[in-house]
Amino acid sequence: EWADSSAPNRPIICEYDPKGRWLWRKWRGTVLKATWGSVVTIMLAGLALDFVARGYRLPYPLSWDIVAIPGESTPFIKRLAAVTKVWEYQLSLSTFILTFFLSHAFSYWQKVYNTTRMIQGRINDVAMLITMGAERGVDDDKNKTGKKARSNAST
């Protein structure tokens, strides 16, 4: 039986396979799977804004090239100044929240990890005490008192 065997029947930690094909098959439960929809939506919104900004739907044409940076005096850029302010506030707030959350999440993980390791140690101690107190039988499974000897700690 695998419980009595001294040889391992499965790896404790699976080996990492550095091949990209293996990694791309691990889609379920990843951050990429959870966020791809919102990322694509935001990209499409950015493309729509660029389409509008390039003058296709504006009453006045824009005067800069595709790779050029427009001046702040351009009417369309003046209208986007409010978006810049909101972006800066949002950036500061989200950075603070993520840093705060990450700090607390890490401390919580450390507490859980240390607690589970302590529980594991106490379980190991109990198993050692049970094993030390277990009687080992002789070939006929009878000890000197005539009672059936325990063959392992689990009985």
N, C-alpha and C positions, 0 to 999 in steps of 0.2 A: 504494500500500500504506500502511497506517496507521503503519508504523514509519518511513517516509520523510516522512510528512506533517508540516507545521508547524502544522496546525490540530488541536485536540484532538478525539478521537472519543468521549470519555466524560468525565464530570466526575471530578475527583480525589476530592473530598469531596461526597457527595450533599447536596442542600439539605434543610434541616429544614422539615418541613411542620407548622405549628402546629395543624392541625385535630385535634381529639380522636379522631375516627374513624380517622384514619391511625395515630395512636399506639396505640390499643387493638388494632389488628390486629397490632402488633409484640409478640406474646405469647411467642413461642418464645425461650428463652434468657434470660428476665428473672428478676429476683428474685421477682417476684410469682408467676410460674408455679412456681418452686421451693419457695415457702413457703406457698402458700395452703392446702394440706392440713393442715399442722400448726397453722396459725392457726385454722382452722375447728374442729379437734379441741380446741384449748385453749379456744376460745369455748364449745363445747358442754360441756366439763368445768366451766367457770365457771358456766354456766347450771344444770348439775346440782347443783353445790355451793349455788347460790342457792336452788334448789328444796328441797334438804335443809335449808338454814338457815332457810327460811321456816316450818318446822314441819310440813311435809307428811309427813315420815318420822321426826320426832324424838318421843321419848316425852314431851317437855314442849313446850308452845307457846312461841313467841318473842313478846316483848312490845313490839317496836318496829315502827314503820311502814315502808313500802317505801323512802321517801327519807330516813329518819332514820338516824343513826349510833348503833349500840348501845353501851352502856356496857361497860367492861372487866370488870365483875363478873358479867356474863351467863355462864352455864356454857358455852354453845357458843363464845363468844368466848375464854374461858379455854383451851379445847381447841385453838383456832387459834393460840395464842401461839407454839407450837413452829414452826408454818408461817411465822410472821413472822420468827423467828430464821433459819430456813433461807433465806428469801427475801432477808434482808439480807446473809447470807454469799454467796449466789449472785450477788446484784447486784454486790457488791464484786469478786468473783472474775471474773465475766464482763466487767465494765468494764475491769479490768486486762488480761485476755487480749485483748480486742478492741483496746485501745489499743496494746498491745505488738505484736500481729499487724499492725495497720494501719501502724505505724511501720516494721516490717521489710519489709512488702510494698511500701510506698512507696519505701524505699531500694533494694530489689531492682529495682523498676520503673525507677527513675532510672538504675541501673547498666546494665540491659538497653537502655534508650533511648539512653544515651550511647554504649554499645558499638556499637549498630546504626547510629547516626549517624556514628561514626568509620569503620565498615566502608563505609558509603555514600560517605563522603568519599574513602576510598582507591580505591574502585571508580571514582568520578568522576575521580580523578587518573590512574588507569590508562587510562581511556577517553580522557582528554585527551592523554596521551602517545601512545597509538595513533593518535589522530586527527592529531596534529601530524606523526607520522612517515609517515602514509599518503600515497601518491603520487596525484595527481589526473591523470587521463588527458586527452588531447585528444579532438577529435571522432571520430577514427578508433580510439580506444581503444588507441593505440600511443604509447609515449613515445620519447625520442630513441634509446634502446638497442634498440628494436625489440620489447621484451617487452610483453606485455599489461599495462596499468596497472591498479592496484587502483582500483575505483570507489567503494569505501567501506571503512571500518575493519573490517568484519566478515569480509572475504574474505581 
